[in-house]
Amino acid sequence: MDPERLDTSFGGLASSTFQGAATLITLAGPFKMEGARWHLLSKVFSSPEDIKTDLYRERLLQETMDKDTNCRLFARKVLRQAKLAVGATTYIGDTALTAPPFFDNVVRGNSTIWGFETIGPRVINWTGLNCEDQAIILPTLQTTNNWIVLALAGRPKRRAIPLPVDGSVIAMTTKGKSFSKRQWWISSRHSIPKNLLDDLEALLNSSSAKDVPHNGTERVEGIY
């Protein structure tokens, strides 16, 4: 092995990392990802024994989502502000390959990517969930508060569960710069300070469509 190439194999999954990129030998063949993401997943996935099947599942799901024009991955600077607005500890949506590392818990439907399933404060990417996953979390949205949902405005995609849910109000509607028109929904039972919503809207309308990773030390970011 190249002396500059690190052996980052884990749980029976062969991997090497070179210049910040990890190359994994998976069930579907060689697969490259950001080295920091692979390091994170090797620490937070359920078990070394299951990591091959876990990663394969997440990869297939991500490839499906990438082909869906209704799915959105939102900038970390936006998600950080949404997290601050409700004091969220849980993120719902996306896959293990894209979920933001500054949440204690990342959940999708009945699957816990890392951390624990909880009904505490949540940020939810509605576009990062399929219809079945949306249906699973809908009852908790209707009976709890301290959540904020990012969804597309306009006509919902076929078979999608529409918003609003009972007990929600529109926080804002904006086109932004990176994606098509979208909406933020919040629980009507939870009051968010106007200055936090103003900051969130400013980020959505930022003149720059480029994300700013800004890796910090919140939650599992220290691992990432």
ABEGO torsion letter per residue (X at the ends): XBAABBBABBGGBBBBBBGGBBBBBBAAEBBBBBAAAAAAAAAABABAAAAAAAAAAAAAAAAAAAABAABBBBBAAAAAAAAAAAGBABBBEEBAAABBAABABBBBEABBABEBBBABBBBBBAAABBAAAAAAAAAAAAABBGBBBBBBBEBBBBGBBBOBBBGBBBABBBAEAABBBBBBBBBAABBBBAAAAAAAAAAAABABABBBAGBBABEAAAAX
